[in-house]
Amino acid sequence: MVEVRENTLGGSVGPVQATQYRKATRGLRRYIGSYLLVAPSFVLLCVLVVYPLADAFYLSFTDASFIRPIPEWVGVRNYHDAVVSDTFWKVFTNSILWTVVVVVCQFLLGLATGVLLAQKLRIRSVMRALVIVPWVMPGVIAAILWKLMYDPYLGLVNKILMTVHLVDGFVAWLAQPETSLPAIIVAAIWKGTPFSTLMYLAAYQNVPADLLDAARIDGASRWQRFIYVAFPEMLPTIRTTILLTTIWTFNYFDLVYVMTRGGPGYASHIFPTYTYELAFAKALQGEAAAYGMIGTAIMLIFSILYIREINRRGGLD
């Protein structure tokens, strides 16, 4: 016997319509359930990211400061004052120089050490364990360690350089405008290279062995096998790692602030440290928000490139 149901309008609903209704209801419940599952994360994201970003964007168009509890709207004055000031371009130049040098050196050193640690060495396990120590060390601890090493009189750096006759006296590396930023760059390279090493080590080990064997049989040298076989296979990981290290390096704060606080003067200030100084040392929240928005806009470019790279590799599918 065929079951016939009465609908709400007084008509009858056949078995086909009933099945379609059940499927539609089940799909709707699954659709609503999916949104309910992501709702807590979405609310947390809005509270911790979207709202502070929107508030900072608003403050960047005001003259908010510690002594002005009710900020007044000033339009793009903060952005104009920032762009026409010498301090902005000094901070901008420092940020670009800092990011480019650190990322390039971490790439070259990480690639070299990653390939080296993939070879059959007797102490390979010990070297792999030791190489990650700088990376897992907290940034503040690493900054204090390097600050002590750069001490003009008791530091290890001057002692070594004086021993090999590369310097004649006690050099105050962190107190001179010409050497403060390069000294921090060296510390940042030391701390961040292990991450690149691990990424490139994993990528190199995932290169198909049959491709390397085929190239070796065809007479390719070890260098040719690396350049024409291994390196192209590692390119997706290399692109992702470079984008990640670029974002992290540009946003670095603790290493620079603990070692020099951006000094002497503005010699080692980058966007995060100078934004912090404007907001909390000088209590100029409006100007600080403008610098923060400019830095965010720069980082948004690299973030979009990173997400596109991940999508191209199917990471967010």
C-alpha positions as CSV (number, residue, x, y, z in Angstrom):
1,M,0.0,0.0,0.0
2,V,1.4,3.4,-1.0
3,E,1.5,5.9,1.9
4,V,0.0,9.2,1.2
5,R,0.6,12.1,3.6
6,E,-1.5,15.3,4.1
7,N,0.5,18.5,3.8
8,T,-0.2,21.7,5.5
9,L,-2.3,23.0,2.7
10,G,-4.7,20.1,2.8
11,G,-3.2,18.3,-0.2
12,S,-1.5,15.0,-0.3
13,V,2.3,14.3,-0.4
14,G,3.4,11.3,-2.3
15,P,6.4,9.0,-1.4
16,V,8.7,10.8,-3.8
17,Q,7.9,14.2,-2.4
18,A,8.4,12.8,1.2
19,T,11.8,11.5,0.3
20,Q,12.8,14.8,-1.2
21,Y,11.6,16.6,1.9
22,R,13.6,14.3,4.2
23,K,16.7,14.9,2.1
24,A,16.3,18.6,2.1
25,T,15.7,18.7,5.9
26,R,18.7,16.5,6.5
27,G,20.9,18.8,4.3
28,L,19.6,21.9,6.1
29,R,20.4,20.4,9.5
30,R,23.9,19.5,8.3
31,Y,24.3,23.0,6.9
32,I,23.3,24.7,10.1
33,G,25.3,22.2,12.2
34,S,28.4,23.0,10.2
35,Y,28.0,26.7,11.0
36,L,27.4,26.0,14.6
37,L,30.6,24.1,14.9
38,V,32.7,26.9,13.5
39,A,30.8,29.6,15.4
40,P,33.0,29.6,18.5
41,S,36.1,30.0,16.4
42,F,34.5,32.7,14.4
43,V,33.5,34.6,17.5
44,L,37.0,34.3,19.0
45,L,38.5,35.5,15.7
46,C,36.3,38.5,15.7
47,V,37.1,39.4,19.3
48,L,40.8,38.8,19.1
49,V,41.6,39.9,15.5
50,V,38.7,41.7,13.7
51,Y,37.7,44.1,16.5
52,P,41.3,45.2,17.5
53,L,42.1,45.7,13.8
54,A,39.0,47.7,13.2
55,D,39.6,49.8,16.3
56,A,43.2,50.4,15.3
57,F,42.0,51.4,11.8
58,Y,39.6,54.0,13.4
59,L,42.3,55.3,15.8
60,S,44.6,55.9,12.9
61,F,42.3,58.7,11.7
62,T,42.1,60.4,15.2
63,D,44.5,62.2,17.5
64,A,44.1,59.7,20.2
65,S,46.7,59.9,23.0
66,F,47.1,59.3,26.7
67,I,46.2,62.9,27.6
68,R,43.2,63.0,25.2
69,P,40.5,60.5,26.5
70,I,38.1,61.6,23.8
71,P,40.0,61.6,20.5
72,E,39.0,63.9,17.7
73,W,38.8,63.0,14.0
74,V,41.8,64.2,12.0
75,G,41.3,62.3,8.8
76,V,44.5,61.2,7.0
77,R,46.7,63.7,8.9
78,N,48.5,60.9,10.8
79,Y,49.3,59.1,7.5
80,H,50.5,62.4,5.9
81,D,52.7,63.3,8.9
82,A,54.2,59.8,8.9
83,V,55.0,59.7,5.2
84,V,56.6,63.2,5.0
85,S,58.7,62.6,8.1
86,D,62.3,61.4,8.0
87,T,61.7,59.0,10.8
88,F,59.1,57.1,8.8
89,W,61.5,56.5,5.9
90,K,64.3,55.5,8.3
91,V,62.0,52.9,9.9
92,F,60.7,51.8,6.5
93,T,64.3,51.4,5.2
94,N,65.4,49.5,8.3
95,S,62.4,47.2,8.1
96,I,63.0,46.4,4.4
97,L,66.8,45.9,4.9
98,W,66.2,43.9,8.1
99,T,63.6,41.6,6.4
100,V,65.5,41.1,3.1
101,V,68.9,40.3,4.6
102,V,67.5,38.0,7.3
103,V,65.2,36.1,4.9
104,V,67.9,35.7,2.2
105,C,70.6,34.5,4.7
106,Q,68.1,32.1,6.4
107,F,67.3,30.7,3.0
108,L,70.9,30.2,1.9
109,L,72.1,28.8,5.3
110,G,69.0,26.7,5.8
111,L,69.2,25.2,2.4
112,A,72.9,24.4,2.8
113,T,72.5,22.9,6.3
114,G,69.3,21.0,5.4
115,V,71.1,19.3,2.5
116,L,74.1,18.6,4.7
117,L,72.0,17.0,7.4
118,A,70.4,14.8,4.8
119,Q,73.7,13.1,4.1
120,K,74.9,10.0,5.8
121,L,77.1,11.4,8.6
122,R,78.2,9.6,11.8
123,I,76.9,12.4,14.0
124,R,73.9,13.3,11.9
125,S,71.4,12.6,14.7
126,V,73.3,14.7,17.2
127,M,73.6,17.6,14.7
128,R,69.9,17.4,13.9
129,A,69.1,17.7,17.6
130,L,71.5,20.6,18.2
131,V,70.5,22.6,15.2
132,I,67.0,23.3,16.5
133,V,68.2,24.7,19.8
134,P,68.3,28.4,18.6
135,W,64.8,28.1,17.1
136,V,63.1,26.7,20.2
137,M,64.9,29.2,22.5
138,P,62.5,32.0,23.6
139,G,63.1,35.3,21.7
140,V,63.8,37.3,24.9
141,I,66.4,34.7,26.1
142,A,68.1,34.8,22.8
143,A,68.2,38.6,22.8
144,I,69.7,38.7,26.3
145,L,72.3,36.0,25.3
146,W,73.4,38.0,22.2
147,K,73.3,41.3,24.1
148,L,75.8,39.8,26.6
149,M,77.9,38.4,23.7
150,Y,78.1,41.9,22.1
151,D,79.2,43.5,25.4
152,P,82.2,45.8,24.6
153,Y,84.4,44.5,27.4
154,L,83.1,41.1,28.5
155,G,81.4,39.9,25.3
156,L,82.6,36.9,23.4
157,V,82.3,38.6,20.0
158,N,84.9,41.2,20.7
159,K,87.2,38.6,22.3
160,I,87.1,36.4,19.3
161,L,87.6,39.2,16.8
162,M,90.4,40.7,18.8
163,T,92.1,37.3,19.0
164,V,92.1,37.0,15.2
165,H,93.1,40.7,14.9
166,L,89.9,41.8,13.0
167,V,89.3,44.6,15.5
168,D,91.7,46.7,17.5
169,G,89.7,47.8,20.4
170,F,86.5,47.3,22.3
171,V,83.7,47.8,19.8
172,A,80.2,48.8,21.2
173,W,78.3,46.9,18.6
174,L,74.8,47.8,19.9
175,A,75.6,51.4,20.8
176,Q,76.8,52.6,17.4
177,P,74.3,53.6,14.6
178,E,76.4,51.9,11.9
179,T,76.6,48.5,13.7
180,S,73.5,48.2,15.8
181,L,71.1,46.9,13.1
182,P,73.7,44.5,11.5
183,A,74.4,43.1,14.9
184,I,70.8,42.3,15.5
185,I,70.5,40.9,12.0
186,V,73.2,38.4,12.8
187,A,71.3,37.3,15.9
188,A,68.1,37.0,14.0
189,I,69.8,34.8,11.3
190,W,71.2,32.6,14.0
191,K,67.8,32.2,15.7
192,G,65.7,31.7,12.6
193,T,67.8,29.5,10.4
194,P,67.0,26.2,12.1
195,F,63.4,26.5,11.0
196,S,64.5,26.8,7.3
197,T,66.9,24.0,7.9
198,L,64.1,21.6,9.1
199,M,61.8,22.6,6.2
200,Y,64.5,22.1,3.5
201,L,65.7,18.9,5.1
202,A,62.2,17.4,4.9
203,A,61.8,18.7,1.4
204,Y,65.1,17.2,0.3
205,Q,64.4,13.8,1.8
206,N,61.0,13.8,-0.1
207,V,62.7,14.1,-3.5
208,P,62.1,10.7,-5.3
209,A,65.2,8.6,-5.1
210,D,64.6,7.1,-8.6
211,L,64.9,10.6,-10.1
212,L,68.3,11.1,-8.5
213,D,69.4,7.6,-9.5
214,A,68.4,8.2,-13.1
215,A,70.3,11.4,-13.2
216,R,73.4,9.8,-11.7
217,I,73.2,6.9,-14.3
218,D,73.0,9.5,-17.0
219,G,76.3,11.0,-15.8
220,A,75.1,14.0,-13.9
221,S,77.4,15.3,-11.2
222,R,76.2,15.7,-7.6
223,W,75.8,19.5,-8.2
224,Q,73.9,18.9,-11.4
225,R,71.6,16.4,-9.6
226,F,70.9,19.0,-7.0
227,I,70.3,21.9,-9.3
228,Y,68.3,20.2,-12.0
229,V,66.5,17.4,-10.1
230,A,66.3,18.1,-6.3
231,F,65.9,21.8,-6.3
232,P,62.9,21.9,-8.6
233,E,61.2,19.3,-6.5
234,M,61.9,21.4,-3.4
235,L,60.5,24.6,-4.9
236,P,57.0,24.5,-3.4
237,T,58.5,24.1,0.1
238,I,61.0,26.8,-0.6
239,R,58.4,29.3,-1.7
240,T,56.2,28.5,1.4
241,T,59.1,28.8,3.8
242,I,60.4,32.1,2.3
243,L,56.9,33.6,2.6
244,L,56.5,32.4,6.2
245,T,60.0,33.7,7.2
246,T,59.3,37.0,5.5
247,I,56.1,37.5,7.5
248,W,57.7,36.5,10.8
249,T,60.8,38.6,10.3
250,F,58.9,41.7,9.4
251,N,56.8,41.3,12.5
252,Y,59.7,40.5,14.8
253,F,59.6,42.5,18.0
254,D,61.3,41.0,21.1
255,L,64.8,40.4,19.6
256,V,65.1,44.0,18.4
257,Y,63.5,45.6,21.4
258,V,65.4,43.8,24.1
259,M,68.8,44.2,22.4
260,T,68.6,47.9,21.5
261,R,65.0,49.3,22.0
262,G,65.3,50.6,18.5
263,G,68.4,52.7,19.2
264,P,70.7,54.4,19.3
265,G,68.3,57.0,18.1
266,Y,66.3,55.4,15.3
267,A,69.2,53.3,13.9
268,S,67.6,49.9,14.5
269,H,63.9,50.7,14.7
270,I,61.6,48.7,12.6
271,F,57.8,48.9,12.3
272,P,56.8,46.8,15.3
273,T,59.3,48.4,17.7
274,Y,58.6,52.0,16.6
275,T,54.8,51.4,16.7
276,Y,55.2,50.1,20.3
277,E,57.3,53.2,21.2
278,L,54.7,55.6,19.8
279,A,51.8,53.8,21.5
280,F,53.3,53.1,25.0
281,A,56.4,55.2,25.5
282,K,55.1,58.4,23.9
283,A,51.4,57.6,24.4
284,L,50.5,58.7,20.8
285,Q,48.0,56.0,20.0
286,G,46.7,57.7,16.8
287,E,50.1,58.0,15.2
288,A,51.0,54.5,16.4
289,A,47.8,53.1,14.8
290,A,48.8,54.8,11.5
291,Y,52.2,53.1,11.6
292,G,50.5,49.8,12.5
293,M,48.1,50.0,9.6
294,I,50.9,50.8,7.1
295,G,52.8,47.7,8.4
296,T,49.7,45.6,8.2
297,A,49.2,46.7,4.6
298,I,52.7,45.6,3.7
299,M,52.3,42.3,5.5
300,L,48.9,41.7,3.8
301,I,50.6,41.4,0.5
302,F,52.9,38.6,1.7
303,S,50.0,37.0,3.5
304,I,47.9,36.8,0.3
305,L,50.9,35.3,-1.5
306,Y,51.3,32.7,1.2
307,I,47.6,31.8,1.1
308,R,47.7,31.5,-2.7
309,E,50.7,29.2,-2.4
310,I,49.0,27.0,0.1
311,N,45.8,26.9,-2.0
312,R,47.8,26.0,-5.1
313,R,49.3,23.0,-3.2
314,G,45.9,22.0,-2.0
315,G,46.6,22.8,1.7
316,L,43.3,24.6,2.3
317,D,41.0,22.4,0.1
